[in-house]
Amino acid sequence: MSQRLTSHLRRALRNVKGEAVGVALSTGTIALIFFIFSTFLLGVKNLEGMLKFWSKKIQIICYLESGLSEGEIKRIEKRLLGIGGIEEIRYVSSAESKEMLVRDLGDLMRGMERLEDKLFPATLELGLGGDASYEEIEAIARKIERIKGIAEVQHGGVWLKKLTLFLKVMKAAALVFGAVLAGITISITATTVHLTFYHRLEEVEIMRLIGATEDFIRFPFYLEGGLQGLSGAGLSLIVLFLTYWVFSQNWGPQIRFYFGGVRFEFLSPLAVLIVLTLGFFSGFMGGVISLARSRV
């Protein structure tokens, strides 16, 4: 079995060598298409990573009613800890709220430092455990709003919901993109394999005369299509990795700074395997379809 496969592979490589220019053009075209697809996958992966990273950073801010005693605040904190999903509570007094606003807004708050501390609401900053979804954050916020002494509740769940929806759309688009990509690859390899087959027609006829089966004759051409698809996909991943590496080396720290510490990563080994497999099998199917349509 392995000996026959080696023979088929040797003939497929000979076919590729014999049609070097045509194969190079088709492989280059496939590589370009797969590069666009792989870049899209890389964007989806890192968007998902950003979503997971930021979901851990989301806080719920509880604005307290004015005039609450220390005992009442402790009572509120105790009730909050009784709500599932809240792991950390930080009390920020009116004076601290004023100080942070003056520091963060700078010139926009000029003169406001003379205002009384009580004009700035005290807050409770709640840290959530794990990767909380929008629905979980919203459910916690509704429970908090019913607690006496809390005037208002704010959280970043709205943008989390929008980003989650956008990610779902991107994943669906990736599936459609992958199907279209496979179709284009099949079309390209089918054309190239068809030309190779006709250029080798005399050799094919001789093999038929000496009793070779159609499967034995055609399988190397199928492999040729698969190798074209695999080579195109592999080349696209190499170019994408080099682009990613250069980008990370030169602009990685700036990106992490502007995106709050998010680390951008390359495609996972599974994603790389999927891209290579898609390349091989779409190319292989291109060869099968090409010769299935052949009348020779």
C-alpha positions as CSV (number, residue, x, y, z in Angstrom):
1,M,0.0,0.0,0.0
2,S,2.7,2.4,1.0
3,Q,4.8,1.4,-2.0
4,R,1.9,2.2,-4.3
5,L,1.2,5.6,-2.6
6,T,4.9,6.4,-3.0
7,S,4.7,5.6,-6.7
8,H,1.6,7.8,-7.1
9,L,3.3,10.6,-5.2
10,R,6.4,10.4,-7.4
11,R,4.3,10.6,-10.6
12,A,2.3,13.5,-9.1
13,L,5.5,15.4,-8.4
14,R,6.8,14.6,-11.9
15,N,3.5,16.1,-13.3
16,V,4.0,19.2,-11.2
17,K,7.6,19.6,-12.4
18,G,6.5,19.1,-16.1
19,E,3.9,22.0,-15.7
20,A,6.0,24.2,-13.5
21,V,4.8,27.5,-14.8
22,G,1.1,26.7,-14.8
23,V,1.3,25.0,-11.4
24,A,3.3,28.0,-10.0
25,L,0.6,30.4,-11.2
26,S,-2.3,28.4,-9.8
27,T,-0.4,27.8,-6.5
28,G,0.3,31.5,-6.2
29,T,-3.3,32.4,-6.8
30,I,-4.5,29.8,-4.2
31,A,-1.9,31.2,-1.7
32,L,-3.2,34.7,-2.2
33,I,-6.8,33.6,-1.6
34,F,-5.8,31.5,1.5
35,F,-3.8,34.4,2.8
36,I,-6.9,36.6,2.8
37,F,-8.9,33.8,4.5
38,S,-6.2,33.1,7.1
39,T,-5.9,36.8,7.9
40,F,-9.7,36.8,8.4
41,L,-9.4,33.8,10.8
42,L,-6.5,35.6,12.7
43,G,-8.8,38.6,13.1
44,V,-11.6,36.4,14.4
45,K,-9.3,34.6,16.8
46,N,-7.9,37.8,18.3
47,L,-11.3,39.4,18.5
48,E,-12.5,36.4,20.6
49,G,-9.4,36.8,22.7
50,M,-10.1,40.5,23.3
51,L,-13.7,39.6,24.3
52,K,-12.5,37.0,26.8
53,F,-9.9,39.4,28.2
54,W,-12.2,42.4,28.6
55,S,-15.0,40.3,30.0
56,K,-12.8,39.5,33.0
57,K,-12.1,43.2,33.4
58,I,-15.7,44.4,33.4
59,Q,-16.9,46.0,36.6
60,I,-20.3,46.9,37.9
61,I,-20.4,50.4,39.4
62,C,-23.0,51.0,42.1
63,Y,-23.7,54.7,42.9
64,L,-24.8,55.0,46.5
65,E,-27.4,57.3,47.9
66,S,-26.0,60.3,49.8
67,G,-26.0,60.3,53.6
68,L,-25.6,56.5,54.2
69,S,-23.9,55.5,57.4
70,E,-21.0,53.2,57.6
71,G,-23.3,50.5,59.0
72,E,-25.7,50.8,56.0
73,I,-22.8,50.6,53.6
74,K,-21.6,47.4,55.3
75,R,-25.1,46.0,55.1
76,I,-25.2,46.7,51.3
77,E,-21.8,45.1,50.8
78,K,-23.0,42.0,52.7
79,R,-26.1,41.7,50.5
80,L,-24.0,42.2,47.4
81,L,-21.7,39.3,48.4
82,G,-24.8,37.1,48.6
83,I,-25.4,37.6,44.9
84,G,-23.7,34.9,42.8
85,G,-21.0,36.0,40.5
86,I,-19.6,38.9,42.6
87,E,-16.1,38.2,43.8
88,E,-14.7,41.6,44.9
89,I,-16.1,44.8,46.3
90,R,-14.2,48.1,46.6
91,Y,-15.7,51.1,48.3
92,V,-14.8,54.5,46.9
93,S,-15.8,57.4,49.1
94,S,-17.0,60.8,47.9
95,A,-13.6,62.3,48.5
96,E,-11.9,59.6,46.5
97,S,-14.4,60.0,43.7
98,K,-13.7,63.7,43.5
99,E,-10.0,63.1,43.6
100,M,-10.1,60.6,40.8
101,L,-12.2,62.9,38.6
102,V,-9.9,65.8,39.1
103,R,-6.9,63.7,38.3
104,D,-8.3,61.9,35.3
105,L,-10.0,64.9,33.6
106,G,-7.2,67.4,34.4
107,D,-8.0,70.9,33.0
108,L,-11.6,70.0,32.4
109,M,-12.1,69.8,36.2
110,R,-10.2,73.0,36.9
111,G,-11.9,74.8,39.8
112,M,-14.0,71.8,40.7
113,E,-11.6,70.8,43.4
114,R,-13.1,73.5,45.6
115,L,-16.5,71.8,45.6
116,E,-17.7,69.9,48.6
117,D,-16.9,66.2,48.7
118,K,-20.6,65.3,49.3
119,L,-21.5,66.5,45.8
120,F,-19.6,63.5,44.4
121,P,-21.4,60.2,44.9
122,A,-19.7,57.4,46.8
123,T,-19.6,54.1,44.8
124,L,-19.1,50.4,45.2
125,E,-16.9,48.9,42.4
126,L,-17.8,45.2,41.9
127,G,-15.4,42.7,40.4
128,L,-17.0,39.7,38.6
129,G,-15.6,36.2,38.5
130,G,-14.7,34.4,35.3
131,D,-15.9,35.2,31.8
132,A,-19.3,36.8,32.6
133,S,-21.6,37.0,29.6
134,Y,-23.9,40.0,28.9
135,E,-26.9,38.1,30.1
136,E,-25.2,37.2,33.4
137,I,-24.0,40.8,34.0
138,E,-27.5,42.1,33.2
139,A,-29.1,39.6,35.6
140,I,-26.7,40.7,38.4
141,A,-27.3,44.4,37.7
142,R,-31.1,43.9,38.0
143,K,-30.7,42.2,41.4
144,I,-28.4,45.0,42.6
145,E,-30.9,47.7,41.6
146,R,-33.4,46.3,44.1
147,I,-31.1,46.8,47.0
148,K,-32.1,49.8,49.2
149,G,-29.4,52.5,49.3
150,I,-28.2,52.0,45.8
151,A,-29.2,55.0,43.5
152,E,-27.9,53.8,40.2
153,V,-26.1,50.8,38.6
154,Q,-23.8,51.1,35.6
155,H,-21.8,48.4,33.7
156,G,-20.1,47.7,30.4
157,G,-22.3,44.8,29.5
158,V,-23.9,46.7,26.6
159,W,-20.7,46.9,24.5
160,L,-19.9,43.3,25.5
161,K,-23.3,42.3,24.0
162,K,-22.6,44.2,20.8
163,L,-19.1,42.7,20.5
164,T,-20.3,39.2,21.2
165,L,-22.9,39.6,18.4
166,F,-20.3,40.9,16.0
167,L,-18.1,37.9,16.8
168,K,-20.9,35.5,16.0
169,V,-21.4,37.3,12.7
170,M,-17.7,37.1,11.9
171,K,-17.6,33.3,12.7
172,A,-20.6,32.7,10.4
173,A,-18.9,34.8,7.7
174,A,-15.7,32.6,8.2
175,L,-17.7,29.5,7.4
176,V,-19.2,31.1,4.3
177,F,-15.8,32.4,3.3
178,G,-14.2,29.0,3.7
179,A,-16.9,27.4,1.5
180,V,-16.3,30.0,-1.2
181,L,-12.6,29.5,-0.9
182,A,-12.9,25.8,-1.3
183,G,-15.0,26.3,-4.5
184,I,-12.4,28.7,-6.0
185,T,-9.5,26.3,-5.1
186,I,-11.4,23.4,-6.8
187,S,-11.9,25.5,-9.9
188,I,-8.3,26.6,-10.1
189,T,-6.8,23.1,-9.6
190,A,-9.4,21.5,-11.9
191,T,-8.2,23.7,-14.7
192,T,-4.5,23.1,-14.0
193,V,-4.9,19.3,-13.6
194,H,-7.0,19.2,-16.8
195,L,-4.2,20.8,-18.8
196,T,-1.6,18.5,-17.2
197,F,-3.7,15.4,-18.0
198,Y,-4.0,16.4,-21.7
199,H,-0.3,17.1,-21.9
200,R,0.3,13.6,-20.6
201,L,-2.4,12.0,-22.8
202,E,0.1,9.9,-24.8
203,E,1.6,8.5,-21.7
204,V,-1.9,7.8,-20.3
205,E,-2.9,5.9,-23.5
206,I,0.2,3.7,-23.3
207,M,-0.6,2.9,-19.6
208,R,-4.1,1.8,-20.7
209,L,-2.7,-0.4,-23.4
210,I,-0.5,-2.3,-20.9
211,G,-3.5,-2.9,-18.6
212,A,-3.2,-0.1,-16.0
213,T,-6.5,0.6,-14.2
214,E,-8.2,4.0,-14.5
215,D,-7.8,4.6,-10.7
216,F,-4.0,3.9,-11.0
217,I,-3.8,6.3,-14.0
218,R,-5.9,9.1,-12.5
219,F,-4.9,9.1,-8.8
220,P,-1.5,10.9,-9.3
221,F,-3.5,13.7,-11.0
222,Y,-5.8,13.9,-8.0
223,L,-2.7,14.1,-5.8
224,E,-1.3,16.8,-8.0
225,G,-4.4,18.9,-7.3
226,G,-4.1,18.1,-3.6
227,L,-0.4,19.2,-3.6
228,Q,-1.3,22.4,-5.3
229,G,-3.9,23.2,-2.7
230,L,-1.7,22.2,0.2
231,S,1.3,24.2,-1.2
232,G,-0.9,27.3,-1.7
233,A,-2.4,27.0,1.9
234,G,1.1,26.4,3.4
235,L,2.6,29.3,1.5
236,S,-0.2,31.6,2.7
237,L,0.4,30.6,6.3
238,I,4.2,31.2,6.1
239,V,3.6,34.7,4.7
240,L,0.9,35.4,7.3
241,F,3.3,34.3,10.1
242,L,6.1,36.4,8.8
243,T,3.7,39.4,8.6
244,Y,2.4,38.7,12.1
245,W,6.0,38.4,13.5
246,V,7.2,41.7,11.9
247,F,4.0,43.4,13.1
248,S,4.4,42.0,16.7
249,Q,8.0,42.9,16.9
250,N,7.5,46.5,15.8
251,W,4.1,47.4,17.1
252,G,3.2,44.7,19.6
253,P,3.9,46.8,22.8
254,Q,1.9,49.8,21.4
255,I,-1.1,47.6,20.6
256,R,-1.0,46.0,24.1
257,F,-0.9,49.5,25.6
258,Y,-3.8,50.9,23.6
259,F,-6.0,47.8,24.0
260,G,-5.5,47.5,27.8
261,G,-3.0,44.7,27.9
262,V,-4.5,42.4,25.3
263,R,-1.9,40.1,23.8
264,F,-2.4,39.4,20.1
265,E,-1.6,35.8,19.1
266,F,-1.1,33.7,15.9
267,L,-3.5,31.0,14.8
268,S,-3.8,28.0,17.0
269,P,-2.2,24.7,15.8
270,L,-5.8,23.4,15.2
271,A,-6.6,26.4,12.9
272,V,-3.4,25.9,11.0
273,L,-4.2,22.2,10.5
274,I,-7.8,23.1,9.3
275,V,-6.4,25.6,6.7
276,L,-3.9,23.0,5.4
277,T,-6.5,20.3,5.3
278,L,-8.9,22.6,3.5
279,G,-6.2,23.4,1.0
280,F,-5.3,19.8,0.3
281,F,-8.9,18.4,0.1
282,S,-10.2,21.2,-2.0
283,G,-7.3,20.8,-4.4
284,F,-7.7,17.0,-4.4
285,M,-11.4,17.5,-5.3
286,G,-10.4,19.8,-8.0
287,G,-8.4,17.0,-9.6
288,V,-11.3,14.5,-9.1
289,I,-13.9,16.8,-10.7
290,S,-11.5,17.8,-13.6
291,L,-11.0,14.2,-14.7
292,A,-14.6,13.2,-14.0
293,R,-15.6,15.7,-16.7
294,S,-12.9,14.5,-19.0
295,R,-14.1,12.4,-22.0
296,V,-10.7,10.9,-22.6
